[in-house]
Amino acid sequence: MYSILEENDVVGLLRDNLITVATKEIYSEGRTRRDVQRDIKSKERAIEVLSTRYAQNDLTRDDVRQCLYSIGDNHAFLRANRDPCDRMIVYLKEHFHPTHAKDPKSSLAIRTGKGGARLSHDHSKQYAYVLQSLTLWREILHGTSSQWCKTP
């Protein structure tokens, strides 16, 4: 989306105060129908204002709307895919010590032959592996989404 906005010299859209309203996800959990409807109307108004404000020459109002919808989709993608990795990293750090288990039940160690395992890792090696894996996936997911929705 960034390249489309850049080509049309309207990157300022990404710094417009209304973009937050126009691209936010609207949650219904734990909220009244009235509050959800109010947020939907507010979002629709923001999208219409921005599409009118930034449409020009080869960039139509529909093109601007599509950019805004894509940015919103990116936010939803990150929430559903990257954010769980962030939460798991926090849980790992909160509930497990990096170098030793608090007790045998909280050990992350893997022993060959136990539960079908083919490898052996002590607690600290497995902790590092899990942390590196979660961090790698988090960065891959974040990078993938930012490739098509680059912001300055």
N, CA, C and O atoms as a GROMACS GRO file, in nm:
protein
  608
    1MET      N    1   0.081  -0.117   0.000
    1MET     CA    2   0.000   0.000   0.000
    1MET      C    3   0.087   0.125   0.000
    1MET      O    4   0.053   0.226  -0.062
    2TYR      N    5   0.198   0.119   0.070
    2TYR     CA    6   0.285   0.235   0.080
    2TYR      C    7   0.331   0.281  -0.059
    2TYR      O    8   0.333   0.401  -0.087
    3SER      N    9   0.368   0.186  -0.144
    3SER     CA   10   0.417   0.224  -0.278
    3SER      C   11   0.308   0.294  -0.359
    3SER      O   12   0.337   0.386  -0.435
    4ILE      N   13   0.184   0.251  -0.344
    4ILE     CA   14   0.073   0.316  -0.415
    4ILE      C   15   0.056   0.459  -0.365
    4ILE      O   16   0.040   0.552  -0.444
    5LEU      N   17   0.060   0.476  -0.235
    5LEU     CA   18   0.047   0.611  -0.178
    5LEU      C   19   0.166   0.698  -0.216
    5LEU      O   20   0.150   0.817  -0.245
    6GLU      N   21   0.283   0.639  -0.217
    6GLU     CA   22   0.405   0.714  -0.254
    6GLU      C   23   0.400   0.757  -0.401
    6GLU      O   24   0.432   0.871  -0.433
    7GLU      N   25   0.361   0.665  -0.489
    7GLU     CA   26   0.350   0.696  -0.632
    7GLU      C   27   0.258   0.814  -0.658
    7GLU      O   28   0.279   0.892  -0.750
    8ASN      N   29   0.155   0.826  -0.575
    8ASN     CA   30   0.056   0.931  -0.594
    8ASN      C   31   0.078   1.051  -0.501
    8ASN      O   32  -0.007   1.140  -0.492
    9ASP      N   33   0.192   1.051  -0.434
    9ASP     CA   34   0.233   1.162  -0.348
    9ASP      C   35   0.129   1.194  -0.239
    9ASP      O   36   0.099   1.310  -0.212
   10VAL      N   37   0.076   1.088  -0.177
   10VAL     CA   38  -0.022   1.106  -0.069
   10VAL      C   39   0.017   1.025   0.056
   10VAL      O   40  -0.070   0.975   0.127
   11VAL      N   41   0.146   1.013   0.080
   11VAL     CA   42   0.194   0.940   0.197
   11VAL      C   43   0.146   1.008   0.325
   11VAL      O   44   0.141   0.946   0.431
   12GLY      N   45   0.110   1.135   0.316
   12GLY     CA   46   0.056   1.208   0.430
   12GLY      C   47  -0.066   1.141   0.490
   12GLY      O   48  -0.098   1.162   0.607
   13LEU      N   49  -0.135   1.060   0.410
   13LEU     CA   50  -0.250   0.984   0.460
   13LEU      C   51  -0.210   0.900   0.583
   13LEU      O   52  -0.288   0.886   0.677
   14LEU      N   53  -0.090   0.846   0.580
   14LEU     CA   54  -0.043   0.760   0.690
   14LEU      C   55  -0.017   0.838   0.819
   14LEU      O   56  -0.007   0.779   0.927
   15ARG      N   57  -0.007   0.969   0.808
   15ARG     CA   58   0.016   1.052   0.926
   15ARG      C   59  -0.110   1.130   0.966
   15ARG      O   60  -0.109   1.204   1.065
   16ASP      N   61  -0.215   1.114   0.891
   16ASP     CA   62  -0.340   1.183   0.921
   16ASP      C   63  -0.400   1.127   1.050
   16ASP      O   64  -0.400   1.006   1.071
   17ASN      N   65  -0.449   1.214   1.136
   17ASN     CA   66  -0.506   1.170   1.265
   17ASN      C   67  -0.623   1.074   1.249
   17ASN      O   68  -0.647   0.991   1.337
   18LEU      N   69  -0.696   1.083   1.140
   18LEU     CA   70  -0.813   0.996   1.119
   18LEU      C   71  -0.777   0.853   1.082
   18LEU      O   72  -0.864   0.765   1.087
   19ILE      N   73  -0.652   0.827   1.045
   19ILE     CA   74  -0.617   0.691   1.000
   19ILE      C   75  -0.635   0.588   1.111
   19ILE      O   76  -0.669   0.473   1.084
   20THR      N   77  -0.614   0.629   1.234
   20THR     CA   78  -0.632   0.536   1.346
   20THR      C   79  -0.776   0.489   1.354
   20THR      O   80  -0.802   0.371   1.373
   21VAL      N   81  -0.869   0.581   1.339
   21VAL     CA   82  -1.012   0.547   1.343
   21VAL      C   83  -1.050   0.465   1.220
   21VAL      O   84  -1.125   0.368   1.231
   22ALA      N   85  -0.998   0.503   1.105
   22ALA     CA   86  -1.035   0.438   0.978
   22ALA      C   87  -0.982   0.296   0.965
   22ALA      O   88  -1.038   0.216   0.889
   23THR      N   89  -0.877   0.262   1.037
   23THR     CA   90  -0.814   0.130   1.019
   23THR      C   91  -0.823   0.041   1.142
   23THR      O   92  -0.771  -0.071   1.141
   24LYS      N   93  -0.887   0.089   1.248
   24LYS     CA   94  -0.890   0.008   1.371
   24LYS      C   95  -0.986  -0.110   1.357
   24LYS      O   96  -1.083  -0.106   1.282
   25GLU      N   97  -0.954  -0.214   1.431
   25GLU     CA   98  -1.042  -0.329   1.438
   25GLU      C   99  -1.151  -0.299   1.539
   25GLU      O  100  -1.126  -0.239   1.643
   26ILE      N  101  -1.271  -0.340   1.508
   26ILE     CA  102  -1.382  -0.316   1.599
   26ILE      C  103  -1.419  -0.449   1.664
   26ILE      O  104  -1.460  -0.544   1.596
   27TYR      N  105  -1.405  -0.454   1.794
   27TYR     CA  106  -1.435  -0.574   1.871
   27TYR      C  107  -1.577  -0.566   1.926
   27TYR      O  108  -1.624  -0.459   1.966
   28SER      N  109  -1.644  -0.680   1.928
   28SER     CA  110  -1.778  -0.681   1.984
   28SER      C  111  -1.783  -0.747   2.122
   28SER      O  112  -1.878  -0.726   2.198
   29GLU      N  113  -1.680  -0.826   2.155
   29GLU     CA  114  -1.679  -0.898   2.282
   29GLU      C  115  -1.688  -0.802   2.400
   29GLU      O  116  -1.610  -0.708   2.412
   30GLY      N  117  -1.786  -0.829   2.486
   30GLY     CA  118  -1.800  -0.751   2.609
   30GLY      C  119  -1.849  -0.609   2.589
   30GLY      O  120  -1.839  -0.526   2.679
   31ARG      N  121  -1.904  -0.580   2.470
   31ARG     CA  122  -1.950  -0.444   2.442
   31ARG      C  123  -2.097  -0.448   2.399
   31ARG      O  124  -2.146  -0.550   2.350
   32THR      N  125  -2.164  -0.338   2.420
   32THR     CA  126  -2.304  -0.331   2.378
   32THR      C  127  -2.312  -0.314   2.227
   32THR      O  128  -2.220  -0.265   2.162
   33ARG      N  129  -2.425  -0.354   2.174
   33ARG     CA  130  -2.449  -0.339   2.030
   33ARG      C  131  -2.440  -0.191   1.990
   33ARG      O  132  -2.388  -0.157   1.884
   34ARG      N  133  -2.492  -0.105   2.076
   34ARG     CA  134  -2.490   0.039   2.050
   34ARG      C  135  -2.346   0.090   2.036
   34ARG      O  136  -2.315   0.166   1.945
   35ASP      N  137  -2.258   0.047   2.127
   35ASP     CA  138  -2.118   0.090   2.122
   35ASP      C  139  -2.049   0.039   1.995
   35ASP      O  140  -1.973   0.112   1.932
   36VAL      N  141  -2.077  -0.085   1.959
   36VAL     CA  142  -2.018  -0.141   1.837
   36VAL      C  143  -2.068  -0.064   1.715
   36VAL      O  144  -1.988  -0.029   1.628
   37GLN      N  145  -2.198  -0.038   1.707
   37GLN     CA  146  -2.255   0.036   1.595
   37GLN      C  147  -2.196   0.177   1.587
   37GLN      O  148  -2.169   0.227   1.478
   38ARG      N  149  -2.177   0.241   1.702
   38ARG     CA  150  -2.118   0.374   1.705
   38ARG      C  151  -1.975   0.371   1.647
   38ARG      O  152  -1.938   0.459   1.570
   39ASP      N  153  -1.897   0.270   1.686
   39ASP     CA  154  -1.761   0.258   1.633
   39ASP      C  155  -1.760   0.230   1.483
   39ASP      O  156  -1.676   0.282   1.410
   40ILE      N  157  -1.854   0.148   1.437
   40ILE     CA  158  -1.863   0.118   1.294
   40ILE      C  159  -1.893   0.245   1.216
   40ILE      O  160  -1.830   0.272   1.114
   41LYS      N  161  -1.990   0.324   1.263
   41LYS     CA  162  -2.024   0.449   1.195
   41LYS      C  163  -1.908   0.547   1.196
   41LYS      O  164  -1.882   0.615   1.096
   42SER      N  165  -1.839   0.554   1.307
   42SER     CA  166  -1.723   0.643   1.318
   42SER      C  167  -1.613   0.601   1.220
   42SER      O  168  -1.551   0.685   1.155
   43LYS      N  169  -1.590   0.471   1.210
   43LYS     CA  170  -1.491   0.418   1.118
   43LYS      C  171  -1.531   0.448   0.973
   43LYS      O  172  -1.448   0.492   0.893
   44GLU      N  173  -1.656   0.424   0.940
   44GLU     CA  174  -1.704   0.450   0.803
   44GLU      C  175  -1.690   0.598   0.767
   44GLU      O  176  -1.651   0.631   0.655
   45ARG      N  177  -1.723   0.688   0.862
   45ARG     CA  178  -1.709   0.832   0.838
   45ARG      C  179  -1.562   0.868   0.814
   45ARG      O  180  -1.530   0.944   0.723
   46ALA      N  181  -1.472   0.812   0.895
   46ALA     CA  182  -1.330   0.841   0.880
   46ALA      C  183  -1.280   0.793   0.744
   46ALA      O  184  -1.201   0.862   0.679
   47ILE      N  185  -1.325   0.676   0.701
   47ILE     CA  186  -1.284   0.624   0.570
   47ILE      C  187  -1.333   0.715   0.459
   47ILE      O  188  -1.259   0.744   0.364
   48GLU      N  189  -1.456   0.762   0.468
   48GLU     CA  190  -1.511   0.850   0.366
   48GLU      C  191  -1.438   0.985   0.363
   48GLU      O  192  -1.407   1.037   0.256
   49VAL      N  193  -1.411   1.041   0.480
   49VAL     CA  194  -1.338   1.169   0.486
   49VAL      C  195  -1.200   1.153   0.425
   49VAL      O  196  -1.158   1.236   0.344
   50LEU      N  197  -1.128   1.047   0.463
   50LEU     CA  198  -0.992   1.027   0.411
   50LEU      C  199  -0.993   0.997   0.262
   50LEU      O  200  -0.906   1.045   0.189
   51SER      N  201  -1.090   0.919   0.216
   51SER     CA  202  -1.093   0.887   0.073
   51SER      C  203  -1.122   1.011  -0.011
   51SER      O  204  -1.074   1.023  -0.123
   52THR      N  205  -1.201   1.103   0.043
   52THR     CA  206  -1.227   1.230  -0.027
   52THR      C  207  -1.105   1.321  -0.019
   52THR      O  208  -1.068   1.385  -0.118
   53ARG      N  209  -1.045   1.327   0.096
   53ARG     CA  210  -0.931   1.416   0.120
   53ARG      C  211  -0.809   1.379   0.036
   53ARG      O  212  -0.737   1.468  -0.010
   54TYR      N  213  -0.785   1.249   0.016
   54TYR     CA  214  -0.660   1.207  -0.049
   54TYR      C  215  -0.677   1.155  -0.192
   54TYR      O  216  -0.577   1.122  -0.256
   55ALA      N  217  -0.798   1.148  -0.242
   55ALA     CA  218  -0.818   1.108  -0.382
   55ALA      C  219  -0.770   1.220  -0.472
   55ALA      O  220  -0.793   1.338  -0.446
   56GLN      N  221  -0.703   1.182  -0.578
   56GLN     CA  222  -0.655   1.281  -0.676
   56GLN      C  223  -0.612   1.211  -0.804
   56GLN      O  224  -0.569   1.095  -0.801
   57ASN      N  225  -0.622   1.280  -0.914
   57ASN     CA  226  -0.579   1.231  -1.045
   57ASN      C  227  -0.600   1.081  -1.064
   57ASN      O  228  -0.713   1.036  -1.083
   58ASP      N  229  -0.491   1.002  -1.059
   58ASP     CA  230  -0.499   0.858  -1.084
   58ASP      C  231  -0.538   0.776  -0.961
   58ASP      O  232  -0.560   0.655  -0.971
   59LEU      N  233  -0.548   0.841  -0.847
   59LEU     CA  234  -0.584   0.770  -0.724
   59LEU      C  235  -0.728   0.806  -0.689
   59LEU      O  236  -0.757   0.916  -0.641
   60THR      N  237  -0.818   0.712  -0.713
   60THR     CA  238  -0.960   0.738  -0.690
   60THR      C  239  -0.996   0.721  -0.542
   60THR      O  240  -0.916   0.671  -0.462
   61ARG      N  241  -1.117   0.764  -0.509
   61ARG     CA  242  -1.166   0.744  -0.372
   61ARG      C  243  -1.169   0.595  -0.338
   61ARG      O  244  -1.137   0.555  -0.226
   62ASP      N  245  -1.208   0.514  -0.437
   62ASP     CA  246  -1.209   0.368  -0.415
   62ASP      C  247  -1.069   0.314  -0.390
   62ASP      O  248  -1.051   0.224  -0.308
   63ASP      N  249  -0.970   0.369  -0.459
   63ASP     CA  250  -0.831   0.327  -0.436
   63ASP      C  251  -0.788   0.360  -0.294
   63ASP      O  252  -0.724   0.277  -0.228
   64VAL      N  253  -0.821   0.479  -0.247
   64VAL     CA  254  -0.786   0.519  -0.110
   64VAL      C  255  -0.857   0.429  -0.010
   64VAL      O  256  -0.798   0.384   0.088
   65ARG      N  257  -0.985   0.403  -0.035
   65ARG     CA  258  -1.060   0.312   0.053
   65ARG      C  259  -0.993   0.176   0.060
   65ARG      O  260  -0.978   0.119   0.168
   66GLN      N  261  -0.952   0.125  -0.056
   66GLN     CA  262  -0.887  -0.006  -0.061
   66GLN      C  263  -0.757  -0.007   0.018
   66GLN      O  264  -0.725  -0.104   0.086
   67CYS      N  265  -0.682   0.102   0.010
   67CYS     CA  266  -0.560   0.114   0.090
   67CYS      C  267  -0.592   0.109   0.239
   67CYS      O  268  -0.525   0.041   0.316
   68LEU      N  269  -0.695   0.181   0.279
   68LEU     CA  270  -0.734   0.184   0.420
   68LEU      C  271  -0.782   0.047   0.467
   68LEU      O  272  -0.748   0.003   0.577
   69TYR      N  273  -0.861  -0.021   0.385
   69TYR     CA  274  -0.907  -0.156   0.420
   69TYR      C  275  -0.788  -0.251   0.433
   69TYR      O  276  -0.785  -0.336   0.521
   70SER      N  277  -0.690  -0.237   0.345
   70SER     CA  278  -0.572  -0.323   0.350
   70SER      C  279  -0.491  -0.299   0.476
   70SER      O  280  -0.438  -0.394   0.536
   71ILE      N  281  -0.479  -0.175   0.517
   71ILE     CA  282  -0.408  -0.144   0.641
   71ILE      C  283  -0.483  -0.205   0.759
   71ILE      O  284  -0.421  -0.261   0.850
   72GLY      N  285  -0.614  -0.194   0.758
   72GLY     CA  286  -0.695  -0.256   0.864
   72GLY      C  287  -0.679  -0.407   0.865
   72GLY      O  288  -0.670  -0.468   0.972
   73ASP      N  289  -0.676  -0.467   0.746
   73ASP     CA  290  -0.654  -0.612   0.737
   73ASP      C  291  -0.518  -0.650   0.795
   73ASP      O  292  -0.504  -0.753   0.860
   74ASN      N  293  -0.419  -0.567   0.771
   74ASN     CA  294  -0.286  -0.591   0.824
   74ASN      C  295  -0.288  -0.591   0.977
   74ASN      O  296  -0.226  -0.676   1.041
   75HIS      N  297  -0.360  -0.495   1.035
   75HIS     CA  298  -0.371  -0.490   1.181
   75HIS      C  299  -0.435  -0.620   1.233
   75HIS      O  300  -0.390  -0.676   1.333
   76ALA      N  301  -0.539  -0.666   1.166
   76ALA     CA  302  -0.608  -0.788   1.208
   76ALA      C  303  -0.515  -0.909   1.194
   76ALA      O  304  -0.513  -0.997   1.280
   77PHE      N  305  -0.439  -0.913   1.086
   77PHE     CA  306  -0.343  -1.022   1.065
   77PHE      C  307  -0.241  -1.026   1.178
   77PHE      O  308  -0.214  -1.132   1.235
   78LEU      N  309  -0.186  -0.910   1.212
   78LEU     CA  310  -0.086  -0.905   1.318
   78LEU      C  311  -0.147  -0.946   1.452
   78LEU      O  312  -0.084  -1.019   1.529
   79ARG      N  313  -0.267  -0.900   1.481
   79ARG     CA  314  -0.331  -0.935   1.607
   79ARG      C  315  -0.354  -1.086   1.616
   79ARG      O  316  -0.333  -1.146   1.721
   80ALA      N  317  -0.395  -1.146   1.507
   80ALA     CA  318  -0.427  -1.288   1.509
   80ALA      C  319  -0.305  -1.379   1.498
   80ALA      O  320  -0.312  -1.495   1.539
   81ASN      N  321  -0.195  -1.330   1.445
   81ASN     CA  322  -0.080  -1.416   1.418
   81ASN      C  323   0.047  -1.377   1.493
   81ASN      O  324   0.112  -1.464   1.551
   82ARG      N  325   0.083  -1.251   1.493
   82ARG     CA  326   0.205  -1.209   1.562
   82ARG      C  327   0.183  -1.195   1.712
   82ARG      O  328   0.268  -1.236   1.791
   83ASP      N  329   0.072  -1.138   1.751
   83ASP     CA  330   0.047  -1.111   1.893
   83ASP      C  331   0.048  -1.238   1.980
   83ASP      O  332   0.095  -1.232   2.093
   84PRO      N  333  -0.004  -1.353   1.931
   84PRO     CA  334   0.009  -1.474   2.013
   84PRO      C  335   0.155  -1.514   2.039
   84PRO      O  336   0.187  -1.565   2.146
   85CYS      N  337   0.242  -1.490   1.943
   85CYS     CA  338   0.385  -1.516   1.966
   85CYS      C  339   0.437  -1.425   2.077
   85CYS      O  340   0.511  -1.469   2.164
   86ASP      N  341   0.398  -1.298   2.074
   86ASP     CA  342   0.438  -1.205   2.180
   86ASP      C  343   0.390  -1.253   2.316
   86ASP      O  344   0.466  -1.251   2.413
   87ARG      N  345   0.263  -1.298   2.322
   87ARG     CA  346   0.209  -1.347   2.450
   87ARG      C  347   0.283  -1.471   2.498
   87ARG      O  348   0.311  -1.484   2.617
   88MET      N  349   0.315  -1.563   2.407
   88MET     CA  350   0.386  -1.684   2.446
   88MET      C  351   0.528  -1.653   2.497
   88MET      O  352   0.576  -1.718   2.589
   89ILE      N  353   0.592  -1.554   2.437
   89ILE     CA  354   0.725  -1.513   2.484
   89ILE      C  355   0.714  -1.460   2.627
   89ILE      O  356   0.797  -1.492   2.712
   90VAL      N  357   0.611  -1.379   2.652
   90VAL     CA  358   0.589  -1.326   2.788
   90VAL      C  359   0.564  -1.442   2.885
   90VAL      O  360   0.621  -1.445   2.994
   91TYR      N  361   0.477  -1.537   2.847
   91TYR     CA  362   0.447  -1.651   2.934
   91TYR      C  363   0.574  -1.732   2.963
   91TYR      O  364   0.599  -1.771   3.077
   92LEU      N  365   0.653  -1.756   2.859
   92LEU     CA  366   0.778  -1.831   2.877
   92LEU      C  367   0.868  -1.763   2.979
   92LEU      O  368   0.920  -1.827   3.070
   93LYS      N  369   0.884  -1.633   2.963
   93LYS     CA  370   0.972  -1.558   3.054
   93LYS      C  371   0.915  -1.548   3.194
   93LYS      O  372   0.991  -1.545   3.292
   94GLU      N  373   0.782  -1.541   3.207
   94GLU     CA  374   0.719  -1.531   3.339
   94GLU      C  375   0.719  -1.663   3.416
   94GLU      O  376   0.736  -1.664   3.538
   95HIS      N  377   0.702  -1.774   3.345
   95HIS     CA  378   0.677  -1.902   3.411
   95HIS      C  379   0.796  -1.999   3.411
   95HIS      O  380   0.791  -2.101   3.479
   96PHE      N  381   0.901  -1.967   3.337
   96PHE     CA  382   1.016  -2.056   3.331
   96PHE      C  383   1.145  -1.977   3.349
   96PHE      O  384   1.160  -1.868   3.295
   97HIS      N  385   1.236  -2.033   3.424
   97HIS     CA  386   1.368  -1.973   3.441
   97HIS      C  387   1.451  -2.012   3.319
   97HIS      O  388   1.440  -2.125   3.271
   98PRO      N  389   1.534  -1.922   3.269
   98PRO     CA  390   1.610  -1.952   3.147
   98PRO      C  391   1.716  -2.062   3.162
   98PRO      O  392   1.747  -2.130   3.065
   99THR      N  393   1.770  -2.080   3.282
   99THR     CA  394   1.880  -2.176   3.293
   99THR      C  395   1.848  -2.302   3.372
   99THR      O  396   1.916  -2.403   3.355
  100HIS      N  397   1.747  -2.297   3.458
  100HIS     CA  398   1.714  -2.417   3.535
  100HIS      C  399   1.565  -2.418   3.569
  100HIS      O  400   1.501  -2.314   3.583
  101ALA      N  401   1.512  -2.540   3.582
  101ALA     CA  402   1.371  -2.557   3.617
  101ALA      C  403   1.352  -2.533   3.766
  101ALA      O  404   1.438  -2.568   3.847
  102LYS      N  405   1.240  -2.473   3.801
  102LYS     CA  406   1.206  -2.450   3.942
  102LYS      C  407   1.186  -2.583   4.015
  102LYS      O  408   1.223  -2.598   4.131
  103ASP      N  409   1.129  -2.680   3.944
  103ASP     CA  410   1.107  -2.814   3.998
  103ASP      C  411   1.097  -2.909   3.878
  103ASP      O  412   1.086  -2.863   3.764
  104PRO      N  413   1.100  -3.039   3.901
  104PRO     CA  414   1.098  -3.134   3.788
  104PRO      C  415   0.975  -3.120   3.697
  104PRO      O  416   0.985  -3.145   3.577
  105LYS      N  417   0.860  -3.081   3.752
  105LYS     CA  418   0.740  -3.068   3.670
  105LYS      C  419   0.745  -2.947   3.577
  105LYS      O  420   0.674  -2.943   3.476
  106SER      N  421   0.828  -2.849   3.608
  106SER     CA  422   0.837  -2.730   3.522
  106SER      C  423   0.960  -2.732   3.432
  106SER      O  424   0.996  -2.631   3.373
  107SER      N  425   1.023  -2.847   3.422
  107SER     CA  426   1.140  -2.859   3.336
  107SER      C  427   1.099  -2.867   3.189
  107SER      O  428   1.002  -2.935   3.154
  108LEU      N  429   1.172  -2.798   3.106
  108LEU     CA  430   1.150  -2.804   2.962
  108LEU      C  431   1.240  -2.907   2.895
  108LEU      O  432   1.238  -2.922   2.773
  109ALA      N  433   1.319  -2.978   2.975
  109ALA     CA  434   1.415  -3.074   2.922
  109ALA      C  435   1.344  -3.183   2.841
  109ALA      O  436   1.230  -3.221   2.870
  110ILE      N  437   1.414  -3.231   2.740
  110ILE     CA  438   1.364  -3.340   2.656
  110ILE      C  439   1.466  -3.453   2.668
  110ILE      O  440   1.586  -3.432   2.657
  111ARG      N  441   1.416  -3.573   2.690
  111ARG     CA  442   1.502  -3.691   2.702
  111ARG      C  443   1.471  -3.788   2.590
  111ARG      O  444   1.354  -3.817   2.563
  112THR      N  445   1.574  -3.839   2.526
  112THR     CA  446   1.557  -3.938   2.419
  112THR      C  447   1.473  -4.053   2.468
  112THR      O  448   1.495  -4.107   2.576
  113GLY      N  449   1.376  -4.091   2.386
  113GLY     CA  450   1.292  -4.206   2.417
  113GLY      C  451   1.174  -4.175   2.507
  113GLY      O  452   1.082  -4.257   2.515
  114LYS      N  453   1.173  -4.064   2.574
  114LYS     CA  454   1.063  -4.031   2.664
  114LYS      C  455   0.953  -3.959   2.585
  114LYS      O  456   0.978  -3.853   2.527
  115GLY      N  457   0.835  -4.014   2.582
  115GLY     CA  458   0.724  -3.952   2.509
  115GLY      C  459   0.748  -3.946   2.359
  115GLY      O  460   0.690  -3.861   2.291
  116GLY      N  461   0.831  -4.035   2.306
  116GLY     CA  462   0.859  -4.038   2.162
  116GLY      C  463   0.969  -3.943   2.117
  116GLY      O  464   0.995  -3.932   1.998
  117ALA      N  465   1.033  -3.874   2.211
  117ALA     CA  466   1.138  -3.779   2.175
  117ALA      C  467   1.258  -3.852   2.114
  117ALA      O  468   1.294  -3.961   2.158
  118ARG      N  469   1.318  -3.793   2.015
  118ARG     CA  470   1.436  -3.851   1.951
  118ARG      C  471   1.562  -3.771   1.986
  118ARG      O  472   1.673  -3.812   1.955
  119LEU      N  473   1.542  -3.658   2.050
  119LEU     CA  474   1.654  -3.572   2.087
  119LEU      C  475   1.661  -3.560   2.238
  119LEU      O  476   1.567  -3.593   2.310
  120SER      N  477   1.775  -3.512   2.285
  120SER     CA  478   1.789  -3.478   2.427
  120SER      C  479   1.837  -3.335   2.438
  120SER      O  480   1.935  -3.296   2.375
  121HIS      N  481   1.767  -3.257   2.518
  121HIS     CA  482   1.806  -3.119   2.548
  121HIS      C  483   1.782  -3.096   2.695
  121HIS      O  484   1.679  -3.137   2.750
  122ASP      N  485   1.876  -3.030   2.758
  122ASP     CA  486   1.850  -2.992   2.897
  122ASP      C  487   1.756  -2.872   2.898
  122ASP      O  488   1.724  -2.816   2.793
  123HIS      N  489   1.711  -2.834   3.014
  123HIS     CA  490   1.614  -2.726   3.030
  123HIS      C  491   1.662  -2.597   2.963
  123HIS      O  492   1.586  -2.535   2.888
  124SER      N  493   1.784  -2.557   2.990
  124SER     CA  494   1.831  -2.427   2.938
  124SER      C  495   1.840  -2.427   2.786
  124SER      O  496   1.808  -2.326   2.723
  125LYS      N  497   1.882  -2.538   2.725
  125LYS     CA  498   1.889  -2.545   2.579
  125LYS      C  499   1.749  -2.540   2.517
  125LYS      O  500   1.727  -2.473   2.416
  126GLN      N  501   1.654  -2.612   2.579
  126GLN     CA  502   1.518  -2.611   2.528
  126GLN      C  503   1.452  -2.474   2.547
  126GLN      O  504   1.379  -2.428   2.459
  127TYR      N  505   1.477  -2.410   2.659
  127TYR     CA  506   1.426  -2.275   2.683
  127TYR      C  507   1.476  -2.182   2.573
  127TYR      O  508   1.398  -2.106   2.514
  128ALA      N  509   1.606  -2.187   2.544
  128ALA     CA  510   1.664  -2.101   2.440
  128ALA      C  511   1.603  -2.132   2.304
  128ALA      O  512   1.573  -2.042   2.226
  129TYR      N  513   1.584  -2.261   2.275
  129TYR     CA  514   1.525  -2.301   2.148
  129TYR      C  515   1.382  -2.247   2.134
  129TYR      O  516   1.346  -2.192   2.030
  130VAL      N  517   1.303  -2.262   2.238
  130VAL     CA  518   1.164  -2.214   2.234
  130VAL      C  519   1.161  -2.063   2.218
  130VAL      O  520   1.085  -2.010   2.136
  131LEU      N  521   1.243  -1.992   2.294
  131LEU     CA  522   1.247  -1.846   2.285
  131LEU      C  523   1.292  -1.801   2.146
  131LEU      O  524   1.233  -1.709   2.089
  132GLN      N  525   1.395  -1.864   2.093
  132GLN     CA  526   1.442  -1.828   1.958
  132GLN      C  527   1.336  -1.858   1.853
  132GLN      O  528   1.316  -1.779   1.761
  133SER      N  529   1.268  -1.972   1.865
  133SER     CA  530   1.165  -2.009   1.767
  133SER      C  531   1.049  -1.910   1.769
  133SER      O  532   1.003  -1.864   1.664
  134LEU      N  533   1.002  -1.878   1.888
  134LEU     CA  534   0.891  -1.782   1.899
  134LEU      C  535   0.932  -1.644   1.848
  134LEU      O  536   0.854  -1.577   1.780
  135THR      N  537   1.054  -1.602   1.880
  135THR     CA  538   1.102  -1.473   1.833
  135THR      C  539   1.116  -1.471   1.682
  135THR      O  540   1.080  -1.373   1.616
  136LEU      N  541   1.168  -1.579   1.626
  136LEU     CA  542   1.182  -1.588   1.480
  136LEU      C  543   1.046  -1.580   1.412
  136LEU      O  544   1.029  -1.504   1.317
  137TRP      N  545   0.948  -1.659   1.460
  137TRP     CA  546   0.815  -1.656   1.400
  137TRP      C  547   0.750  -1.519   1.415
  137TRP      O  548   0.684  -1.471   1.323
  138ARG      N  549   0.770  -1.457   1.529
  138ARG     CA  550   0.716  -1.323   1.551
  138ARG      C  551   0.771  -1.226   1.447
  138ARG      O  552   0.697  -1.148   1.389
  139GLU      N  553   0.902  -1.232   1.426
  139GLU     CA  554   0.965  -1.141   1.330
  139GLU      C  555   0.926  -1.174   1.186
  139GLU      O  556   0.907  -1.083   1.105
  140ILE      N  557   0.914  -1.301   1.154
  140ILE     CA  558   0.869  -1.340   1.018
  140ILE      C  559   0.729  -1.287   0.993
  140ILE      O  560   0.702  -1.228   0.888
  141LEU      N  561   0.639  -1.309   1.088
  141LEU     CA  562   0.501  -1.263   1.070
  141LEU      C  563   0.494  -1.111   1.061
  141LEU      O  564   0.420  -1.057   0.978
  142HIS      N  565   0.569  -1.043   1.144
  142HIS     CA  566   0.569  -0.896   1.141
  142HIS      C  567   0.628  -0.846   1.010
  142HIS      O  568   0.575  -0.753   0.948
  143GLY      N  569   0.738  -0.908   0.968
  143GLY     CA  570   0.803  -0.866   0.843
  143GLY      C  571   0.720  -0.894   0.721
  143GLY      O  572   0.718  -0.814   0.628
  144THR      N  573   0.650  -1.007   0.720
  144THR     CA  574   0.564  -1.042   0.608
  144THR      C  575   0.454  -0.940   0.590
  144THR      O  576   0.425  -0.897   0.479
  145SER      N  577   0.394  -0.902   0.701
  145SER     CA  578   0.284  -0.806   0.690
  145SER      C  579   0.333  -0.668   0.654
  145SER      O  580   0.265  -0.594   0.583
  146SER      N  581   0.452  -0.631   0.701
  146SER     CA  582   0.500  -0.496   0.674
  146SER      C  583   0.553  -0.482   0.531
  146SER      O  584   0.569  -0.370   0.482
  147GLN      N  585   0.579  -0.595   0.463
  147GLN     CA  586   0.623  -0.586   0.324
  147GLN      C  587   0.513  -0.531   0.235
  147GLN      O  588   0.540  -0.455   0.141
  148TRP      N  589   0.390  -0.567   0.263
  148TRP     CA  590   0.281  -0.518   0.179
  148TRP      C  591   0.209  -0.399   0.239
  148TRP      O  592   0.119  -0.342   0.177
  149CYS      N  593   0.248  -0.361   0.358
  149CYS     CA  594   0.184  -0.246   0.422
  149CYS      C  595   0.291  -0.162   0.491
  149CYS      O  596   0.283  -0.137   0.611
  150LYS      N  597   0.390  -0.120   0.416
  150LYS     CA  598   0.502  -0.045   0.470
  150LYS      C  599   0.457   0.093   0.517
  150LYS      O  600   0.380   0.160   0.449
  151THR      N  601   0.506   0.133   0.634
  151THR     CA  602   0.479   0.268   0.684
  151THR      C  603   0.611   0.339   0.704
  151THR      O  604   0.713   0.275   0.730
  152PRO      N  605   0.610   0.470   0.692
  152PRO     CA  606   0.737   0.544   0.703
  152PRO      C  607   0.793   0.546   0.843
  152PRO      O  608   0.898   0.604   0.867
   0.00000   0.00000   0.00000
